[in-house]
């Protein structure tokens, strides 16, 4: 399938481009007007045509469009693709607001065209390992989940739109990393409502320290933290159940592998992509066999959905609920 990527920054260059190549898509077109990114795109995909105009890019005979541009461009670019009935993947978040996400869902429905969003963290090693343990019942009844993306970057990057733009323009960790945290929590434990939230800017730019607490209908409470200013990051995940606790301290290794130029050829990594996991029962700690992560599974499912009408890898109901919870968290945030 001929695919085009709109935007060739971090998302397009590090994530989508290599994953699409690994899954056998033909990189036909890339949309960017940035001279440095044009040079990078030409080096990475010498057979692709580089466009600076959206209409010409979308009219270049594409079977799939990936919107990997800044958040402010997601709505107009995705709508333009869907209006041409081109199956579309939008990098997270699908939209900056509930209204934007609903508008894209309505556009996809009216054009009877596939639309999904890139919640790739559902295919992290930790995510797949959690789902395995939930299925086996080894933890008993789960009741509390702690999910974190924490790092220590005390100085803001002046060149990063995510770190400097207002929420209205798509900046901040609530729209960025909290999208992943909320998405995975919904995937594990089902529908939820926001019971408390703290959305703060410590460094003076976009929100960079964000905590959201969800109460799931299943009985689990999720405590989700994203911070760029955490001098002592906590474990990546901790899941408490009536029979013990799962603790995973490290980040999934796939992003680092992609940054090194490694590619999951044939939709599979050549080595295991696992994060060490341990089951804690008081003083008794035992290792858990981790499931290997695989972001390429997302695009394998996209290809199947286009070719045979299978389900999208991320449902539009999930995309909409994530947007609703993000919007609610911003509304009730402790000031």
C-alpha positions in Angstrom: 0.0 0.0 0.0 1.1 3.5 -0.8 1.3 5.6 2.3 1.9 9.3 2.9 3.1 10.9 6.1 2.0 14.5 6.9 4.7 16.0 9.1 8.3 14.7 9.6 9.3 15.7 13.1 9.7 13.2 16.0 6.5 11.3 15.4 6.9 10.9 11.6 10.6 10.3 11.5 11.2 8.1 14.6 7.9 6.3 14.9 5.7 6.1 11.9 8.2 6.0 9.1 10.2 3.1 10.4 7.1 1.2 11.6 5.5 1.6 8.2 8.6 0.5 6.4 8.9 -2.5 8.7 5.3 -3.5 7.9 5.8 -3.4 4.2 4.1 -0.2 3.2 5.5 1.9 0.3 6.5 5.3 1.5 5.2 7.3 -1.4 4.7 10.9 -0.2 5.9 13.1 2.7 4.4 16.5 3.5 6.8 19.0 5.1 8.0 22.5 4.3 10.9 22.5 6.9 14.2 22.4 5.1 16.0 20.3 7.7 13.1 17.8 7.7 13.1 17.7 3.9 16.7 16.7 3.9 16.1 14.0 6.5 13.0 12.7 4.7 14.9 12.5 1.4 17.7 10.6 3.1 15.4 8.2 4.8 13.0 7.6 1.9 14.8 8.6 -1.4 12.0 7.2 -3.5 9.3 9.3 -1.8 8.0 12.5 -3.2 8.3 15.5 -0.8 5.4 17.9 -0.9 4.9 21.3 0.8 1.2 21.7 -0.2 -1.5 19.6 1.5 -3.7 19.2 -1.6 -0.9 18.0 -3.8 0.2 15.6 -1.1 -3.3 14.1 -0.7 -3.8 13.8 -4.4 -0.7 11.8 -5.0 -2.5 8.4 -5.1 -2.3 7.3 -1.5 -3.9 4.2 0.1 -3.2 5.5 3.7 -2.5 8.8 5.2 -0.7 9.2 8.6 -1.1 12.6 10.2 2.1 13.1 12.3 2.1 16.9 12.3 1.7 19.2 15.3 -1.6 18.9 17.2 -3.0 22.2 15.7 -2.9 20.6 12.2 -4.6 17.3 13.0 -8.1 18.4 12.4 -7.7 20.2 9.0 -5.3 17.7 7.6 -7.3 14.6 8.7 -10.6 16.1 7.5 -9.0 16.8 4.1 -7.8 13.2 3.9 -11.1 11.7 5.0 -13.1 13.9 2.5 -11.1 12.2 -0.2 -12.0 8.8 1.4 -8.4 8.0 2.2 -8.0 5.7 5.3 -6.3 7.9 8.0 -4.2 7.4 11.1 -3.9 10.4 13.4 -1.0 10.5 15.9 -2.2 11.0 19.4 -4.0 13.0 20.5 -6.6 12.7 17.7 -7.8 16.3 18.5 -7.1 19.0 21.0 -10.7 19.0 22.2 -13.7 16.7 22.4 -15.3 18.8 19.6 -12.4 18.2 17.3 -12.4 14.5 17.9 -16.1 14.3 17.3 -15.8 16.3 14.1 -13.3 13.8 12.8 -15.4 10.8 13.8 -18.4 12.4 12.0 -16.3 13.1 8.9 -15.1 9.5 8.8 -18.7 8.2 9.2 -20.1 10.4 6.5 -17.3 9.3 4.1 -17.4 5.7 5.2 -13.6 5.7 5.6 -11.3 4.2 8.2 -10.1 6.5 10.9 -8.0 5.5 14.0 -5.4 7.1 16.3 -1.9 6.0 17.3 -2.1 4.9 20.9 1.0 2.8 20.4 1.7 2.4 24.1 -1.0 -0.3 24.2 1.7 -2.4 22.5 4.4 -1.7 25.1 5.9 -4.7 26.9 4.5 -3.4 30.2 1.0 -3.0 28.7 1.0 -6.5 27.2 2.4 -8.0 30.4 -0.3 -6.3 32.5 -3.0 -7.7 30.2 -1.5 -11.2 30.5 -1.6 -11.1 34.3 -5.1 -9.7 34.4 -6.2 -12.6 32.2 -4.5 -15.3 34.3 -5.8 -13.8 37.6 -2.4 -14.1 39.3 -2.9 -10.7 41.0 -6.4 -11.5 42.2 -8.8 -8.7 42.0 -7.1 -5.5 40.8 -8.0 -2.3 42.7 -5.3 0.3 42.1 -3.1 1.2 39.2 -0.2 3.6 39.2 1.0 4.6 35.7 3.8 7.1 35.2 5.8 8.9 32.5 8.2 10.9 34.6 11.6 12.5 33.7 13.8 15.3 34.9 14.3 18.1 32.4 14.5 21.3 34.5 15.2 23.5 31.5 12.5 24.0 28.9 13.4 23.3 25.3 12.7 26.6 23.5 12.4 24.8 20.1 9.7 22.4 21.3 6.2 23.4 20.5 4.9 20.7 23.0 6.8 22.4 25.8 5.8 26.0 25.0 2.4 26.2 23.3 -0.8 26.8 25.1 -3.4 23.9 25.3 -5.5 25.7 22.7 -2.5 25.4 20.3 -1.9 21.7 21.3 0.9 22.0 23.8 1.4 20.4 27.2 1.7 17.0 28.8 -2.1 16.6 29.4 -2.5 16.3 25.6 0.8 14.5 25.1 1.8 11.7 27.6 -1.4 11.7 29.5 -3.1 10.6 26.3 -1.1 7.4 26.5 -1.6 6.9 30.2 -5.4 7.4 30.0 -5.6 5.2 26.8 -3.8 2.3 28.4 -5.8 2.5 31.6 -9.0 2.3 29.6 -7.7 -0.6 27.7 -6.9 -2.5 30.9 -9.8 -1.7 33.1 -12.6 -0.2 30.9 -14.7 3.0 31.1 -13.9 5.6 33.8 -14.6 9.0 35.1 -12.1 11.7 36.3 -12.3 12.1 40.1 -9.5 14.6 40.5 -6.7 16.2 38.5 -3.8 18.6 38.8 -2.6 20.3 35.6 0.4 22.6 36.3 3.2 24.4 34.7 6.4 24.4 36.8 8.8 25.7 34.2 6.7 28.5 32.9 5.7 27.1 29.5 3.1 24.4 28.7 1.7 22.2 31.5 4.6 20.0 32.5 3.4 18.3 35.7 0.1 16.5 35.4 -1.7 14.0 37.6 -5.1 12.5 36.8 -7.1 10.1 39.0 -9.7 7.9 37.2 -12.3 5.7 38.8 -13.2 2.8 36.5 -16.6 1.2 36.5 -14.8 -2.1 37.0 -13.7 -1.0 40.5 -10.1 0.0 39.8 -8.7 3.4 40.6 -6.0 4.7 38.2 -3.4 7.2 39.4 -1.7 8.6 36.3 1.3 11.0 36.5 3.2 12.7 33.7 6.0 15.1 34.6 9.0 16.7 32.9 10.3 18.0 36.3 10.4 14.9 38.5 13.9 14.6 40.0 13.1 11.1 41.3 10.9 9.3 38.8 8.8 6.5 40.2 8.2 3.0 38.7 6.8 3.0 35.2 3.8 1.0 36.5 2.5 -0.5 39.7 -0.6 -2.6 39.7 -2.1 -3.6 43.1 -4.4 -6.7 43.4 -5.8 -8.7 46.2 -3.1 -11.4 45.8 -0.1 -9.2 45.2 1.4 -6.3 43.2 3.0 -6.1 39.7 5.9 -3.6 39.5 7.7 -2.6 36.3 10.3 0.1 36.8 11.7 0.6 33.3 10.4 2.1 30.1 9.7 -0.1 27.1 12.8 -0.3 24.9 11.2 0.2 21.5 11.5 3.9 21.3 15.2 3.8 22.0 15.5 1.1 19.3 13.7 3.2 16.8 15.9 6.2 17.6 18.9 4.0 16.9 17.6 3.2 13.5 16.4 -0.3 14.2 13.2 -1.5 12.3 10.8 -4.3 13.0 11.2 -6.0 9.6 8.1 -8.0 8.6 6.2 -6.4 11.4 8.4 -8.2 14.1 11.5 -7.2 16.0 14.5 -9.4 15.6 15.1 -9.4 19.4 12.8 -9.4 22.4 11.5 -6.0 23.4 10.8 -6.6 27.1 10.8 -4.6 30.4 11.7 -6.6 33.5 8.6 -7.2 35.7 8.2 -8.5 39.2 5.4 -9.8 41.3 5.5 -8.5 44.9 3.8 -10.3 47.8 5.2 -8.4 50.8 8.8 -9.4 51.2 8.5 -12.1 48.6 9.5 -10.9 45.1 9.4 -13.1 42.1 10.2 -12.3 38.4 7.4 -12.4 35.9 7.9 -13.5 32.3 7.3 -10.2 30.3 5.6 -10.1 27.0 7.6 -8.6 24.2 6.3 -5.3 23.0 5.6 -4.6 19.3 4.4 -1.2 18.0 4.4 -2.7 14.5 1.3 -4.7 15.5 -0.6 -1.4 15.2 0.1 -1.1 11.5 -0.4 -4.8 10.8 -3.9 -4.3 12.1 -4.3 -1.1 10.0 -3.4 -3.0 6.9 -5.9 -5.8 7.8 -8.6 -3.2 8.4 -8.0 -1.6 5.0 -7.7 -4.9 3.1 -10.4 -7.0 4.7 -12.6 -4.6 6.7 -11.3 -5.8 10.1 -11.5 -3.6 13.2 -9.2 -0.7 13.6 -6.4 -1.2 16.1 -7.9 1.7 18.3 -11.6 2.2 18.3 -13.2 5.7 17.8 -15.1 5.2 21.0 -11.8 4.9 22.8 -10.4 8.0 21.1 -13.5 9.9 22.0 -13.4 8.8 25.7 -9.7 9.7 26.0 -10.6 13.2 24.7 -13.5 13.5 27.1 -11.4 12.5 30.1 -8.6 14.9 29.1 -11.1 17.8 28.8 -12.7 16.9 32.1 -9.3 16.8 33.8 -8.5 20.3 32.6 -11.9 21.6 33.8 -11.6 20.3 37.3 -7.9 20.7 37.8 -6.8 21.9 41.2 -5.5 25.5 40.7 
